[in-house]
Amino acid sequence: MSTKEKIQEELDVLEKEANLNEIVLYNDDVNTFDHVIETLIYACEHTPEQAEQCSIIVHYKGKCTVKTGELKDLEPRCTMLLNAGLSAEIV
């Protein structure tokens, strides 16, 4: 593989990564850890361990990125989080 081809391949990967968005979940004083964990498992397809870790990060840091991907995939997931009473947005 030539240097030019390698550089082009690296640029293609960077462009794909640049088009990704994130769902950010915010802390609130209303929802329980169990509710947040169950919702992350359902809406974001987290493992129980991932969901628990995210809930702890949200609790102590105030927010956490819970899912990264293309906007068309994230919109319905974010809607599920919002419908479950959680505070989230796509950035």
N, CA, C and O atoms as a Tinker XYZ file with bonds, in Angstrom:
   364  protein
     1  N      0.847000   -1.174000    0.000000    73     2
     2  CA     0.000000    0.000000    0.000000    64     1     3
     3  C      0.893000    1.238000    0.000000    63     2     4     5
     4  O      1.816000    1.361000    0.805000    81     3
     5  N      0.598000    2.136000   -0.909000    73     3     6
     6  CA     1.400000    3.347000   -1.016000    64     5     7
     7  C      1.057000    4.303000    0.133000    63     6     8     9
     8  O      0.035000    4.151000    0.803000    81     7
     9  N      1.906000    5.260000    0.336000    73     7    10
    10  CA     1.689000    6.262000    1.373000    64     9    11
    11  C      0.417000    7.056000    1.100000    63    10    12    13
    12  O     -0.344000    7.363000    2.017000    81    11
    13  N      0.196000    7.382000   -0.162000    73    11    14
    14  CA    -1.000000    8.145000   -0.533000    64    13    15
    15  C     -2.277000    7.356000   -0.203000    63    14    16    17
    16  O     -3.238000    7.918000    0.322000    81    15
    17  N     -2.280000    6.059000   -0.512000    73    15    18
    18  CA    -3.443000    5.222000   -0.215000    64    17    19
    19  C     -3.677000    5.113000    1.292000    63    18    20    21
    20  O     -4.816000    5.141000    1.759000    81    19
    21  N     -2.586000    4.987000    2.042000    73    19    22
    22  CA    -2.698000    4.868000    3.498000    64    21    23
    23  C     -3.269000    6.146000    4.098000    63    22    24    25
    24  O     -4.126000    6.087000    4.979000    81    23
    25  N     -2.807000    7.290000    3.636000    73    23    26
    26  CA    -3.308000    8.579000    4.130000    64    25    27
    27  C     -4.783000    8.732000    3.782000    63    26    28    29
    28  O     -5.565000    9.195000    4.613000    81    27
    29  N     -5.175000    8.352000    2.574000    73    27    30
    30  CA    -6.579000    8.453000    2.165000    64    29    31
    31  C     -7.449000    7.546000    3.032000    63    30    32    33
    32  O     -8.554000    7.931000    3.416000    81    31
    33  N     -6.962000    6.353000    3.341000    73    31    34
    34  CA    -7.714000    5.425000    4.191000    64    33    35
    35  C     -7.898000    6.015000    5.591000    63    34    36    37
    36  O     -8.981000    5.913000    6.169000    81    35
    37  N     -6.856000    6.626000    6.132000    73    35    38
    38  CA    -6.953000    7.259000    7.452000    64    37    39
    39  C     -7.947000    8.418000    7.431000    63    38    40    41
    40  O     -8.704000    8.601000    8.385000    81    39
    41  N     -7.951000    9.202000    6.351000    73    39    42
    42  CA    -8.905000   10.306000    6.220000    64    41    43
    43  C    -10.336000    9.793000    6.143000    63    42    44    45
    44  O    -11.239000   10.388000    6.733000    81    43
    45  N    -10.552000    8.702000    5.426000    73    43    46
    46  CA   -11.886000    8.116000    5.325000    64    45    47
    47  C    -12.401000    7.688000    6.695000    63    46    48    49
    48  O    -13.569000    7.910000    7.016000    81    47
    49  N    -11.548000    7.084000    7.495000    73    47    50
    50  CA   -11.933000    6.656000    8.842000    64    49    51
    51  C    -12.262000    7.874000    9.699000    63    50    52    53
    52  O    -13.259000    7.863000   10.421000    81    51
    53  N    -11.456000    8.910000    9.634000    73    51    54
    54  CA   -11.700000   10.120000   10.419000    64    53    55
    55  C    -13.006000   10.793000   10.020000    63    54    56    57
    56  O    -13.732000   11.293000   10.879000    81    55
    57  N    -13.311000   10.812000    8.728000    73    55    58
    58  CA   -14.563000   11.415000    8.265000    64    57    59
    59  C    -15.769000   10.650000    8.788000    63    58    60    61
    60  O    -16.767000   11.259000    9.174000    81    59
    61  N    -15.693000    9.326000    8.806000    73    59    62
    62  CA   -16.788000    8.518000    9.333000    64    61    63
    63  C    -16.985000    8.784000   10.816000    63    62    64    65
    64  O    -18.119000    8.900000   11.282000    81    63
    65  N    -15.888000    8.883000   11.563000    73    63    66
    66  CA   -15.976000    9.145000   12.993000    64    65    67
    67  C    -16.512000   10.543000   13.268000    63    66    68    69
    68  O    -17.207000   10.748000   14.262000    81    67
    69  N    -16.204000   11.499000   12.414000    73    67    70
    70  CA   -16.632000   12.878000   12.615000    64    69    71
    71  C    -18.139000   13.033000   12.479000    63    70    72    73
    72  O    -18.705000   13.985000   13.017000    81    71
    73  N    -18.806000   12.121000   11.773000    73    71    74
    74  CA   -20.242000   12.207000   11.568000    64    73    75
    75  C    -21.047000   11.593000   12.708000    63    74    76    77
    76  O    -22.273000   11.522000   12.621000    81    75
    77  N    -20.395000   11.153000   13.763000    73    75    78
    78  CA   -21.083000   10.521000   14.869000    64    77    79
    79  C    -21.568000   11.556000   15.876000    63    78    80    81
    80  O    -20.918000   12.572000   16.121000    81    79
    81  N    -22.731000   11.264000   16.449000    73    79    82
    82  CA   -23.291000   12.095000   17.499000    64    81    83
    83  C    -23.290000   11.298000   18.794000    63    82    84    85
    84  O    -22.956000   10.113000   18.803000    81    83
    85  N    -23.669000   11.958000   19.891000    73    83    86
    86  CA   -23.700000   11.304000   21.193000    64    85    87
    87  C    -25.004000   11.605000   21.905000    63    86    88    89
    88  O    -25.558000   12.697000   21.774000    81    87
    89  N    -25.494000   10.627000   22.662000    73    87    90
    90  CA   -26.576000   10.889000   23.601000    64    89    91
    91  C    -25.922000   11.143000   24.956000    63    90    92    93
    92  O    -25.170000   10.314000   25.468000    81    91
    93  N    -26.223000   12.301000   25.519000    73    91    94
    94  CA   -25.709000   12.654000   26.838000    64    93    95
    95  C    -26.870000   12.560000   27.825000    63    94    96    97
    96  O    -27.924000   13.161000   27.621000    81    95
    97  N    -26.661000   11.804000   28.887000    73    95    98
    98  CA   -27.656000   11.647000   29.946000    64    97    99
    99  C    -27.255000   12.550000   31.106000    63    98   100   101
   100  O    -26.087000   12.594000   31.492000    81    99
   101  N    -28.227000   13.269000   31.659000    73    99   102
   102  CA   -27.970000   14.222000   32.747000    64   101   103
   103  C    -28.555000   13.724000   34.066000    63   102   104   105
   104  O    -29.546000   12.994000   34.087000    81   103
   105  N    -27.935000   14.125000   35.138000    73   103   106
   106  CA   -28.389000   13.767000   36.479000    64   105   107
   107  C    -29.683000   14.499000   36.820000    63   106   108   109
   108  O    -29.916000   15.620000   36.367000    81   107
   109  N    -30.511000   13.852000   37.617000    73   107   110
   110  CA   -31.690000   14.507000   38.175000    64   109   111
   111  C    -31.911000   13.956000   39.583000    63   110   112   113
   112  O    -31.273000   12.984000   39.987000    81   111
   113  N    -32.804000   14.577000   40.309000    73   111   114
   114  CA   -33.077000   14.160000   41.680000    64   113   115
   115  C    -34.357000   13.337000   41.781000    63   114   116   117
   116  O    -34.898000   13.156000   42.872000    81   115
   117  N    -34.839000   12.840000   40.649000    73   115   118
   118  CA   -36.133000   12.173000   40.619000    64   117   119
   119  C    -36.002000   10.666000   40.414000    63   118   120   121
   120  O    -36.623000    9.890000   41.140000    81   119
   121  N    -35.214000   10.251000   39.450000    73   119   122
   122  CA   -35.161000    8.845000   39.055000    64   121   123
   123  C    -34.201000    8.034000   39.927000    63   122   124   125
   124  O    -33.148000    8.515000   40.343000    81   123
   125  N    -34.601000    6.789000   40.187000    73   123   126
   126  CA   -33.761000    5.890000   40.979000    64   125   127
   127  C    -32.678000    5.278000   40.101000    63   126   128   129
   128  O    -32.777000    5.288000   38.874000    81   127
   129  N    -31.648000    4.749000   40.742000    73   127   130
   130  CA   -30.588000    4.059000   40.003000    64   129   131
   131  C    -31.180000    2.895000   39.215000    63   130   132   133
   132  O    -30.827000    2.684000   38.054000    81   131
   133  N    -32.077000    2.141000   39.844000    73   131   134
   134  CA   -32.672000    0.986000   39.163000    64   133   135
   135  C    -33.417000    1.392000   37.899000    63   134   136   137
   136  O    -33.308000    0.730000   36.867000    81   135
   137  N    -34.173000    2.480000   37.980000    73   135   138
   138  CA   -34.925000    2.944000   36.803000    64   137   139
   139  C    -33.975000    3.372000   35.685000    63   138   140   141
   140  O    -34.191000    3.035000   34.521000    81   139
   141  N    -32.935000    4.106000   36.035000    73   139   142
   142  CA   -31.958000    4.559000   35.037000    64   141   143
   143  C    -31.270000    3.349000   34.402000    63   142   144   145
   144  O    -31.119000    3.291000   33.181000    81   143
   145  N    -30.859000    2.397000   35.215000    73   143   146
   146  CA   -30.168000    1.206000   34.710000    64   145   147
   147  C    -31.073000    0.417000   33.770000    63   146   148   149
   148  O    -30.658000    0.041000   32.674000    81   147
   149  N    -32.307000    0.166000   34.199000    73   147   150
   150  CA   -33.247000   -0.585000   33.355000    64   149   151
   151  C    -33.515000    0.130000   32.037000    63   150   152   153
   152  O    -33.617000   -0.505000   30.987000    81   151
   153  N    -33.627000    1.452000   32.096000    73   151   154
   154  CA   -33.900000    2.217000   30.882000    64   153   155
   155  C    -32.705000    2.194000   29.925000    63   154   156   157
   156  O    -32.891000    2.081000   28.713000    81   155
   157  N    -31.496000    2.298000   30.446000    73   155   158
   158  CA   -30.300000    2.236000   29.599000    64   157   159
   159  C    -30.157000    0.866000   28.947000    63   158   160   161
   160  O    -29.743000    0.765000   27.792000    81   159
   161  N    -30.494000   -0.175000   29.676000    73   159   162
   162  CA   -30.434000   -1.522000   29.110000    64   161   163
   163  C    -31.432000   -1.638000   27.958000    63   162   164   165
   164  O    -31.118000   -2.199000   26.908000    81   163
   165  N    -32.625000   -1.107000   28.162000    73   163   166
   166  CA   -33.672000   -1.199000   27.139000    64   165   167
   167  C    -33.412000   -0.268000   25.952000    63   166   168   169
   168  O    -33.426000   -0.708000   24.802000    81   167
   169  N    -33.177000    1.001000   26.227000    73   167   170
   170  CA   -33.104000    2.006000   25.157000    64   169   171
   171  C    -31.763000    2.010000   24.425000    63   170   172   173
   172  O    -31.717000    2.225000   23.214000    81   171
   173  N    -30.686000    1.776000   25.149000    73   171   174
   174  CA   -29.350000    1.890000   24.546000    64   173   175
   175  C    -28.655000    0.543000   24.368000    63   174   176   177
   176  O    -27.512000    0.479000   23.915000    81   175
   177  N    -29.363000   -0.541000   24.734000    73   175   178
   178  CA   -28.813000   -1.890000   24.613000    64   177   179
   179  C    -27.513000   -2.048000   25.401000    63   178   180   181
   180  O    -26.583000   -2.714000   24.948000    81   179
   181  N    -27.455000   -1.432000   26.581000    73   179   182
   182  CA   -26.303000   -1.594000   27.455000    64   181   183
   183  C    -26.364000   -2.952000   28.139000    63   182   184   185
   184  O    -27.435000   -3.535000   28.307000    81   183
   185  N    -25.196000   -3.441000   28.529000    73   183   186
   186  CA   -25.162000   -4.582000   29.441000    64   185   187
   187  C    -25.506000   -4.037000   30.823000    63   186   188   189
   188  O    -25.412000   -2.829000   31.041000    81   187
   189  N    -25.897000   -4.886000   31.752000    73   187   190
   190  CA   -26.171000   -4.385000   33.111000    64   189   191
   191  C    -24.971000   -3.647000   33.721000    63   190   192   193
   192  O    -25.141000   -2.660000   34.436000    81   191
   193  N    -23.777000   -4.128000   33.435000    73   191   194
   194  CA   -22.572000   -3.489000   33.971000    64   193   195
   195  C    -22.369000   -2.092000   33.374000    63   194   196   197
   196  O    -22.051000   -1.143000   34.091000    81   195
   197  N    -22.559000   -1.977000   32.045000    73   195   198
   198  CA   -22.425000   -0.670000   31.388000    64   197   199
   199  C    -23.443000    0.314000   31.954000    63   198   200   201
   200  O    -23.114000    1.459000   32.264000    81   199
   201  N    -24.676000   -0.147000   32.084000    73   199   202
   202  CA   -25.745000    0.723000   32.568000    64   201   203
   203  C    -25.467000    1.187000   33.990000    63   202   204   205
   204  O    -25.687000    2.352000   34.324000    81   203
   205  N    -24.988000    0.282000   34.818000    73   203   206
   206  CA   -24.667000    0.646000   36.206000    64   205   207
   207  C    -23.530000    1.670000   36.246000    63   206   208   209
   208  O    -23.601000    2.645000   36.995000    81   207
   209  N    -22.501000    1.457000   35.458000    73   207   210
   210  CA   -21.378000    2.390000   35.426000    64   209   211
   211  C    -21.819000    3.768000   34.953000    63   210   212   213
   212  O    -21.417000    4.779000   35.528000    81   211
   213  N    -22.644000    3.816000   33.905000    73   211   214
   214  CA   -23.142000    5.100000   33.408000    64   213   215
   215  C    -23.982000    5.808000   34.460000    63   214   216   217
   216  O    -23.874000    7.023000   34.628000    81   215
   217  N    -24.817000    5.059000   35.169000    73   215   218
   218  CA   -25.662000    5.684000   36.197000    64   217   219
   219  C    -24.814000    6.272000   37.320000    63   218   220   221
   220  O    -25.149000    7.325000   37.864000    81   219
   221  N    -23.736000    5.611000   37.665000    73   219   222
   222  CA   -22.839000    6.123000   38.718000    64   221   223
   223  C    -22.120000    7.374000   38.230000    63   222   224   225
   224  O    -21.993000    8.349000   38.971000    81   223
   225  N    -21.644000    7.351000   36.976000    73   223   226
   226  CA   -20.974000    8.530000   36.412000    64   225   227
   227  C    -21.928000    9.715000   36.369000    63   226   228   229
   228  O    -21.557000   10.827000   36.742000    81   227
   229  N    -23.160000    9.478000   35.914000    73   227   230
   230  CA   -24.156000   10.551000   35.861000    64   229   231
   231  C    -24.398000   11.116000   37.258000    63   230   232   233
   232  O    -24.491000   12.331000   37.433000    81   231
   233  N    -24.498000   10.243000   38.238000    73   231   234
   234  CA   -24.775000   10.684000   39.606000    64   233   235
   235  C    -23.659000   11.584000   40.142000    63   234   236   237
   236  O    -23.934000   12.626000   40.736000    81   235
   237  N    -22.415000   11.187000   39.936000    73   235   238
   238  CA   -21.292000   11.923000   40.524000    64   237   239
   239  C    -20.751000   13.048000   39.642000    63   238   240   241
   240  O    -20.258000   14.051000   40.159000    81   239
   241  N    -20.835000   12.896000   38.329000    73   239   242
   242  CA   -20.282000   13.910000   37.421000    64   241   243
   243  C    -21.350000   14.842000   36.847000    63   242   244   245
   244  O    -21.024000   15.904000   36.318000    81   243
   245  N    -22.621000   14.451000   36.948000    73   243   246
   246  CA   -23.699000   15.286000   36.440000    64   245   247
   247  C    -24.155000   14.948000   35.040000    63   246   248   249
   248  O    -25.257000   15.322000   34.637000    81   247
   249  N    -23.318000   14.242000   34.291000    73   247   250
   250  CA   -23.691000   13.830000   32.939000    64   249   251
   251  C    -22.755000   12.729000   32.467000    63   250   252   253
   252  O    -21.678000   12.515000   33.023000    81   251
   253  N    -23.204000   12.032000   31.414000    73   251   254
   254  CA   -22.399000   10.948000   30.854000    64   253   255
   255  C    -22.876000   10.670000   29.439000    63   254   256   257
   256  O    -24.079000   10.658000   29.180000    81   255
   257  N    -21.944000   10.447000   28.526000    73   255   258
   258  CA   -22.297000    9.998000   27.186000    64   257   259
   259  C    -22.668000    8.529000   27.284000    63   258   260   261
   260  O    -21.863000    7.705000   27.720000    81   259
   261  N    -23.905000    8.199000   26.873000    73   259   262
   262  CA   -24.384000    6.828000   27.025000    64   261   263
   263  C    -24.468000    6.069000   25.708000    63   262   264   265
   264  O    -24.579000    4.843000   25.704000    81   263
   265  N    -24.417000    6.788000   24.587000    73   263   266
   266  CA   -24.469000    6.119000   23.278000    64   265   267
   267  C    -23.872000    7.040000   22.233000    63   266   268   269
   268  O    -24.114000    8.246000   22.246000    81   267
   269  N    -23.094000    6.472000   21.331000    73   267   270
   270  CA   -22.502000    7.212000   20.223000    64   269   271
   271  C    -22.913000    6.524000   18.930000    63   270   272   273
   272  O    -22.939000    5.296000   18.843000    81   271
   273  N    -23.238000    7.343000   17.917000    73   271   274
   274  CA   -23.617000    6.757000   16.641000    64   273   275
   275  C    -24.165000    7.793000   15.694000    63   274   276   277
   276  O    -24.007000    8.997000   15.894000    81   275
   277  N    -24.811000    7.301000   14.659000    73   275   278
   278  CA   -25.414000    8.193000   13.672000    64   277   279
   279  C    -26.726000    8.733000   14.220000    63   278   280   281
   280  O    -27.412000    8.076000   15.002000    81   279
   281  N    -27.053000    9.932000   13.797000    73   279   282
   282  CA   -28.234000   10.631000   14.298000    64   281   283
   283  C    -29.505000    9.804000   14.123000    63   282   284   285
   284  O    -30.339000    9.767000   15.027000    81   283
   285  N    -29.668000    9.147000   12.988000    73   283   286
   286  CA   -30.894000    8.382000   12.727000    64   285   287
   287  C    -31.049000    7.209000   13.694000    63   286   288   289
   288  O    -32.172000    6.782000   13.962000    81   287
   289  N    -29.944000    6.680000   14.220000    73   287   290
   290  CA   -30.002000    5.605000   15.212000    64   289   291
   291  C    -30.238000    6.165000   16.613000    63   290   292   293
   292  O    -30.915000    5.539000   17.429000    81   291
   293  N    -29.680000    7.342000   16.892000    73   291   294
   294  CA   -29.755000    7.907000   18.236000    64   293   295
   295  C    -31.101000    8.554000   18.552000    63   294   296   297
   296  O    -31.530000    8.540000   19.706000    81   295
   297  N    -31.773000    9.119000   17.551000    73   295   298
   298  CA   -33.030000    9.837000   17.810000    64   297   299
   299  C    -34.084000    8.973000   18.498000    63   298   300   301
   300  O    -34.646000    9.410000   19.503000    81   299
   301  N    -34.382000    7.759000   18.004000    73   299   302
   302  CA   -35.389000    6.965000   18.706000    64   301   303
   303  C    -34.935000    6.525000   20.102000    63   302   304   305
   304  O    -35.757000    6.392000   21.009000    81   303
   305  N    -33.646000    6.302000   20.273000    73   303   306
   306  CA   -33.119000    5.911000   21.586000    64   305   307
   307  C    -33.260000    7.064000   22.581000    63   306   308   309
   308  O    -33.664000    6.857000   23.726000    81   307
   309  N    -32.930000    8.258000   22.146000    73   307   310
   310  CA   -33.059000    9.432000   23.009000    64   309   311
   311  C    -34.523000    9.663000   23.361000    63   310   312   313
   312  O    -34.837000   10.022000   24.496000    81   311
   313  N    -35.409000    9.464000   22.413000    73   311   314
   314  CA   -36.845000    9.598000   22.668000    64   313   315
   315  C    -37.291000    8.608000   23.738000    63   314   316   317
   316  O    -38.094000    8.955000   24.604000    81   315
   317  N    -36.782000    7.382000   23.688000    73   315   318
   318  CA   -37.120000    6.386000   24.708000    64   317   319
   319  C    -36.658000    6.837000   26.091000    63   318   320   321
   320  O    -37.375000    6.668000   27.078000    81   319
   321  N    -35.456000    7.412000   26.157000    73   319   322
   322  CA   -34.942000    7.910000   27.440000    64   321   323
   323  C    -35.821000    9.033000   27.966000    63   322   324   325
   324  O    -36.165000    9.062000   29.148000    81   323
   325  N    -36.180000    9.955000   27.084000    73   323   326
   326  CA   -37.027000   11.083000   27.479000    64   325   327
   327  C    -38.413000   10.598000   27.905000    63   326   328   329
   328  O    -38.953000   11.084000   28.899000    81   327
   329  N    -38.991000    9.657000   27.177000    73   327   330
   330  CA   -40.302000    9.132000   27.525000    64   329   331
   331  C    -40.292000    8.394000   28.863000    63   330   332   333
   332  O    -41.327000    8.278000   29.520000    81   331
   333  N    -39.132000    7.900000   29.261000    73   331   334
   334  CA   -38.997000    7.224000   30.551000    64   333   335
   335  C    -38.743000    8.211000   31.687000    63   334   336   337
   336  O    -38.557000    7.810000   32.836000    81   335
   337  N    -38.736000    9.512000   31.360000    73   335   338
   338  CA   -38.572000   10.529000   32.384000    64   337   339
   339  C    -37.146000   10.926000   32.679000    63   338   340   341
   340  O    -36.888000   11.638000   33.649000    81   339
   341  N    -36.203000   10.470000   31.846000    73   339   342
   342  CA   -34.799000   10.848000   32.049000    64   341   343
   343  C    -34.488000   12.120000   31.294000    63   342   344   345
   344  O    -35.204000   12.490000   30.363000    81   343
   345  N    -33.422000   12.788000   31.693000    73   343   346
   346  CA   -32.971000   14.011000   31.030000    64   345   347
   347  C    -31.814000   13.657000   30.104000    63   346   348   349
   348  O    -30.749000   13.235000   30.555000    81   347
   349  N    -32.037000   13.835000   28.796000    73   347   350
   350  CA   -31.004000   13.473000   27.829000    64   349   351
   351  C    -31.124000   14.365000   26.609000    63   350   352   353
   352  O    -32.178000   14.943000   26.343000    81   351
   353  N    -30.027000   14.467000   25.871000    73   351   354
   354  CA   -30.030000   15.190000   24.600000    64   353   355
   355  C    -28.993000   14.603000   23.680000    63   354   356   357
   356  O    -28.057000   13.934000   24.118000    81   355
   357  N    -29.168000   14.860000   22.390000    73   355   358
   358  CA   -28.195000   14.440000   21.383000    64   357   359
   359  C    -27.294000   15.625000   21.068000    63   358   360   361
   360  O    -27.770000   16.719000   20.765000    81   359
   361  N    -25.997000   15.396000   21.144000    73   359   362
   362  CA   -25.034000   16.455000   20.817000    64   361   363
   363  C    -24.127000   16.004000   19.704000    63   362   364
   364  O    -23.245000   16.753000   19.284000    81   363
